[in-house]
Amino acid sequence: MQESYTPTSARKNLYQLLKQVAEEHRPITIQQKDAALDTVIVPKDDWDAIQETLYLYQTGTLAKVAERENDQSGTTNIDDIDWDNL
């Protein structure tokens, strides 16, 4: 379950919260009165992984991987892969 804090309580414990997020790889939410202003704090490594996954999805690479994983016709010859156009 994701923990939530008000801006005031987060500010009081900011260093500890940042350390907790980094060590436990669990995001925390800073909730504000206007939900449109809520913010999530995640570790940098997790953020980078999310960004990479989004990039692979947007470029269609994840779909190609899933297609190959579900291919029942046999194995893919590595020499037949167009690595420049994945």
C-alpha positions as CSV (number, residue, x, y, z in Angstrom):
1,M,0.0,0.0,0.0
2,Q,1.3,3.4,-0.9
3,E,1.8,5.8,2.0
4,S,0.4,9.4,1.8
5,Y,1.4,12.5,3.6
6,T,0.3,16.1,3.7
7,P,2.8,18.7,2.5
8,T,3.4,19.8,6.1
9,S,4.0,16.3,7.5
10,A,6.3,15.5,4.5
11,R,8.3,18.7,5.0
12,K,8.8,17.8,8.7
13,N,10.2,14.4,7.8
14,L,11.6,15.0,4.3
15,Y,15.0,13.5,4.7
16,Q,13.6,10.4,6.4
17,L,10.9,10.0,3.7
18,L,13.5,10.4,0.9
19,K,15.7,7.7,2.5
20,Q,12.7,5.4,3.0
21,V,11.6,5.8,-0.6
22,A,15.1,5.0,-1.9
23,E,15.7,2.1,0.4
24,E,12.3,0.4,0.2
25,H,11.5,1.3,-3.5
26,R,8.0,2.2,-2.3
27,P,6.6,5.5,-3.6
28,I,4.9,8.0,-1.4
29,T,2.1,10.4,-2.2
30,I,2.1,14.0,-1.1
31,Q,-1.7,14.8,-1.0
32,Q,-2.9,18.4,-1.2
33,K,-6.4,19.9,-0.9
34,D,-6.6,20.0,-4.7
35,A,-6.1,16.4,-5.8
36,A,-4.8,17.8,-9.2
37,L,-1.7,19.0,-7.2
38,D,-0.9,15.6,-5.6
39,T,2.6,14.5,-6.2
40,V,4.3,11.1,-6.0
41,I,7.9,10.6,-4.9
42,V,9.7,7.6,-6.4
43,P,13.4,6.5,-6.4
44,K,15.4,7.7,-9.4
45,D,16.2,4.1,-10.4
46,D,12.5,3.2,-10.5
47,W,11.7,6.4,-12.4
48,D,14.4,5.5,-15.0
49,A,12.9,2.0,-15.4
50,I,9.4,3.5,-15.8
51,Q,10.6,5.9,-18.5
52,E,12.4,3.0,-20.3
53,T,9.3,0.9,-20.2
54,L,7.2,3.7,-21.6
55,Y,9.7,4.3,-24.4
56,L,9.7,0.6,-25.3
57,Y,5.9,0.7,-25.3
58,Q,5.7,3.8,-27.4
59,T,8.2,2.6,-30.0
60,G,6.3,-0.8,-30.4
61,T,9.3,-2.8,-29.0
62,L,7.3,-4.3,-26.2
63,A,4.7,-5.5,-28.7
64,K,7.4,-7.2,-30.8
65,V,8.8,-8.9,-27.7
66,A,5.3,-10.2,-26.7
67,E,4.7,-11.3,-30.3
68,R,7.9,-13.3,-30.3
69,E,7.2,-14.7,-26.8
70,N,3.8,-16.0,-28.1
71,D,5.2,-17.3,-31.4
72,Q,4.4,-21.0,-31.5
73,S,6.1,-21.7,-34.8
74,G,9.5,-22.3,-33.3
75,T,12.5,-20.3,-32.6
76,T,13.6,-17.1,-34.2
77,N,16.9,-17.2,-36.1
78,I,19.0,-14.5,-34.6
79,D,20.4,-13.7,-38.1
80,D,16.9,-12.9,-39.3
81,I,16.4,-10.1,-36.8
82,D,16.6,-6.5,-38.1
83,W,18.2,-5.1,-35.0
84,D,18.2,-1.5,-36.3
85,N,14.5,-1.5,-36.8
86,L,13.1,-3.2,-33.7
